[in-house]
């Protein structure tokens, strides 16, 4: 059976988006699959970004790294919304 001729779409994500996604996936009690679904990406991509962050492939300026520090601020709208979505707002 022939596959339909659909154009492939390729999303490009900024380093800031990837770092935020990785940080959200590292919250205790949150699964990679849930973060990926909430952000509209695939779990495989998020797992790859996690590896790239560990290996130092994905880097960002100091301001971005500060935003995704171990204790994200409630004032960060992406982190606040996601932490609320996953029920880990503390």
HELIX and SHEET records of a PDB file:
HELIX    1   1 UNK A   15  UNK A   25  1                                  11    
HELIX    2   2 UNK A   32  UNK A   39  1                                   8    
HELIX    3   3 UNK A   43  UNK A   55  1                                  13    
HELIX    4   4 UNK A   62  UNK A   67  1                                   6    
HELIX    5   5 UNK A   77  UNK A   85  1                                   9    
END                                                                             
